[in-house]
Amino acid sequence: MAYTPTDYLPYDFANRRHIGPSPAEMDQMFKVLGVSGLDELIDQTVPKSIRQAEPLKMGKAMSESELLYFMRKTAQKNKVMTSLIGMGYHGTVTPPAIQRNILENPAWYTAYTPYQPEISQGRLEALLNFQTMISDLTGLEIANASLLDESTACAEAMTMAQRVAKSKAKAFFVDENCHPQNIAVMKTRAAPLGIEVIVGSPDDLQADAVFGAIFQYPGTHGHVRDFTEVIAALHAAKAIAIVSADPMALCLLKEPGAMGADIAVGSTQRFGVPVGNGGPHAAYMATKDDYKRAMPGRIVGISIDSHGNRAYRLSLQTREQHIRREKATSNVCTAQALLAVMASFYAVFHGPKGLRAIAQRIHRKTARLAKGLEAAGFKVEPKDFFDTITVDVGLLQRGVLQAAVQQGINLRRVGKTKVGITLDERTRPETIESVWRAFGLLRKDDDFTPEYRLPEALIRTSDYLQHDVFHMNRAETEMMRYMRRLADRDLALDRAMIPLGSCTMKLNSAAEMMPISWPEFANLHPYAPADQANGYAELIADLSAKLCQITGYDDFSMQPNSGAQGEYAGLLTIADYHKARGEGHRNVCLIPVNAHGTNPASAQMVGWKVVAVKCDDNGSIDVEDFRAKAEKHSADLAGCMITYPSTHGVFEETVIEVCKITHEHGGQVYIDGANMNAMVGLSRPGDLGGDVSHLNLHKTFAIPHGGGGPGMGPIGVKAHLVPHLPEKSGAVSAAPFGSASILPISWAYILMMGGEGLTQATRVAILNANYIAKRLEGAYDVLYKGQNGRVAHECIIDTRPYADSAGVTVDDIAKRLIDCGFHAPTMSWPVAGTLMIEPTESETKAELDRFCDAMLAIREEIRAIEEGRMDAENNPLKNAPHTMEDLVKDWDRPYSREQGCFPPGAFRVDKYWPPVNRVDNAYGDRHLVCTCPPMSDYAEAAE
Ligand SMILES: *Cc1c(COP(=O)(O)O)cnc(C)c1O
């Protein structure tokens, strides 16, 4: 066979790292598909009418060494200072063992969200440790497994309070001592929902005028106060009390639960997660048992497996799939799992005594710093504090701030005359002396004996972190092995393909990952003076420009730190645009029925009415239904949200028509960019008629999934929407550039791929998906093909017929794939009873074949049941997954151990053994336990 030069790029081309099939393997795949090469396949797959006119022009692709050299130079344009700015971002020491064994370990960072609990027991245990830690520190019964950042956690708590409060008041009270970014994000969230935000002093709070209130603890300027009385007043008025608390302070101070708070939120950044110019870090939320079902985000719980052994799982999991339509309470999907895991290990690493000691040291240093300033006559506020003080320096403000910068220290500018100082775990005696020098004082740190400045009444009296996991032997040997044991329980990309439709689990290459650990990216404070972040500015400008070229948009906002946040930010942008044109009444959003659950949830959050649009038998938008609904709601049409290619993995040619109809009726078009891996270099949402799209950088652009986060969901917009982006119309995230410190990953990916490489990745992603569809043809029905019988970058196979013919469900197949050494594809979405397979360009033909062999063998097992050769109940599918325990126990099954444990696909030597049998979901929801159980329980369960 003869190939055109574009079929595959030369072997030494940098993108071979990302492109799985070798040239020889691609030859074989073309034969199977009956095409002469990639050009022909792409012509059959991607309609001409939607193809982009110009190829991507990104300059020459960089090699790894060029990239790392270039990244270093960019990183060095950032100035790493000691930031004592506070505002929820603190210096912290990441224990090197955690940095190496978790943050920099693909077994942890390449894992997917733990929807398949049997292959996720390791990270589920670490997340349960996180929840236990939060629940203990806050004194509240139940915690979730992370939210995106402290500000959005505050906003989530506000809307949750509105849902659960018995008070019918319409206003929400915000303590003026909240961090400014928290106030800003709550205001943004409140506006479209008609919530009036009252910012003021807790002393002036009128409890009966509000459905809830939030207080910052310690306050942004350092105040620590007991909220017990205000909270009692709120409860008397049937309103909800929320405390946004620093978990480090809670190691010394009375916990929110003891004050009567209903909800606590905050950031766990200072538990060993670098500041990273704003993120990613794990925010937390904890609440009383009564409100657990109203809590947003994922919650890890404990259940049992089919043998009655303890097993972890995401509880209330079906609820997350119901973040949709009018029932939506939140759109949180991707959160901050990896960072929550890091924070939990920080607590495991230090234990309660260690944490208390760290908190005490921070406090003593702050007390010493204050004493030195007071001794020199400076006015230090407040009287009682934990780690933050404010000094009134009058006209000296500028001078002090500048002198501090000359000492390598950033202090906080507060009002016109004050300076804020927040100390942390990294503060050294020399740091304190440098701060004094900035105030013109020449003193030695040991001039002052330590003392406590915590108010007596607020000293914490309750214990925390009593569970055994926080009391294990802390020798690093033991720690390292604990992290390794948990990692080994999980199946991540470092072991096998994770063929998750719509989630694009591609390679996260080592060279892309390395720069995120560099101090120049990791240790910048998001509110440090802009001239210290020139490297970041260059990175963000260039990444935005490249994403504009890829998508056909005119500008990008980097604020949203997940895909769903991007949707929300994009819809707010559209709403602001309508408002500016005097059409603020437009509030109807057309969304096809097969949309991702976050779409209607996000529309709900901006106060819009969701009108569902039908899909035809091919999974494409029913254009006539769309037109009819657009006409019907013409006067109020805000816009539509569509996914391209469709969630069914088909390039619909009607997309241009759908965009046109929306525009004719005065609406704006939101194109969900989660499927961008099928488009980069071939087609641009901006050219199709989209006005705004989010990109999941943690899907298409190589940021790892981290076991359920971090992510980045920047939005691209057309020029007319630029003045309405969150930067201008209201913050959606805590930090100006969201989770800025993972942006180097996507940038590195683009720089090392180049325009040609990116396009090749798309083409090979389509090749890989079509190869799987072809190999499974005949055994399974592939739903939804394009006009030439091709699929896009993913394919949906139908397993519904086997429920009737053999009593085999999609769940049985997913669990059986674990025995074969695979993570299941996306299950039952967008169509119930199906599997959506997305191999990505990163997988080799050998891996695709291993997967197809496994799927074909499973089909034969189904056939054996259909034909009565295998028992309908006691068979390898129903008993899947098989554990090592099964292998050594008495074997009473009508199939061999060999067939049970080593089906096609399973490696003989490197066999992945799930640590538990099939997890009982219903049991876990009936017996909701979401903190670490006492060790005695483990013994019981094992009996
Ligand atoms: C993944 C995905 C989202 C949500 O992205 P998150 O980062 O998880 O919030 C939205 N839409 C589609 C189609 C997706 O696949």
Ligand as a Chemical Component Dictionary entry (heavy atoms), coordinates in Angstrom:
data_LIG
# 
_chem_comp.id                   LIG 
_chem_comp.type                 NON-POLYMER 
_chem_comp.pdbx_formal_charge   0 
_chem_comp.three_letter_code    LIG 
# 
loop_
_chem_comp_atom.comp_id 
_chem_comp_atom.atom_id 
_chem_comp_atom.alt_atom_id 
_chem_comp_atom.type_symbol 
_chem_comp_atom.charge 
_chem_comp_atom.model_Cartn_x 
_chem_comp_atom.model_Cartn_y 
_chem_comp_atom.model_Cartn_z 
_chem_comp_atom.pdbx_ordinal 
LIG C1 C1 C 0 -16.275 16.159 31.021 1  
LIG C2 C2 C 0 -17.412 16.864 30.433 2  
LIG C3 C3 C 0 -17.946 18.025 31.036 3  
LIG C4 C4 C 0 -17.584 18.513 32.426 4  
LIG O1 O1 O 0 -16.255 18.755 32.663 5  
LIG P1 P1 P 0 -15.692 18.782 34.150 6  
LIG O2 O2 O 0 -14.313 19.238 33.987 7  
LIG O3 O3 O 0 -15.797 17.403 34.703 8  
LIG O4 O4 O 0 -16.510 19.729 34.948 9  
LIG C5 C5 C 0 -18.941 18.699 30.343 10 
LIG N1 N1 N 0 -19.420 18.257 29.166 11 
LIG C6 C6 C 0 -18.955 17.122 28.587 12 
LIG C7 C7 C 0 -19.540 16.664 27.282 13 
LIG C8 C8 C 0 -17.942 16.382 29.210 14 
LIG O5 O5 O 0 -17.510 15.251 28.652 15 
# 
loop_
_chem_comp_bond.comp_id 
_chem_comp_bond.atom_id_1 
_chem_comp_bond.atom_id_2 
_chem_comp_bond.value_order 
_chem_comp_bond.pdbx_ordinal 
LIG C1 C2 SING 1  
LIG C2 C3 SING 2  
LIG C2 C8 DOUB 3  
LIG C3 C4 SING 4  
LIG C3 C5 DOUB 5  
LIG C4 O1 SING 6  
LIG O1 P1 SING 7  
LIG P1 O2 DOUB 8  
LIG P1 O3 SING 9  
LIG P1 O4 SING 10 
LIG C5 N1 SING 11 
LIG N1 C6 DOUB 12 
LIG C6 C7 SING 13 
LIG C6 C8 SING 14 
LIG C8 O5 SING 15 
# 
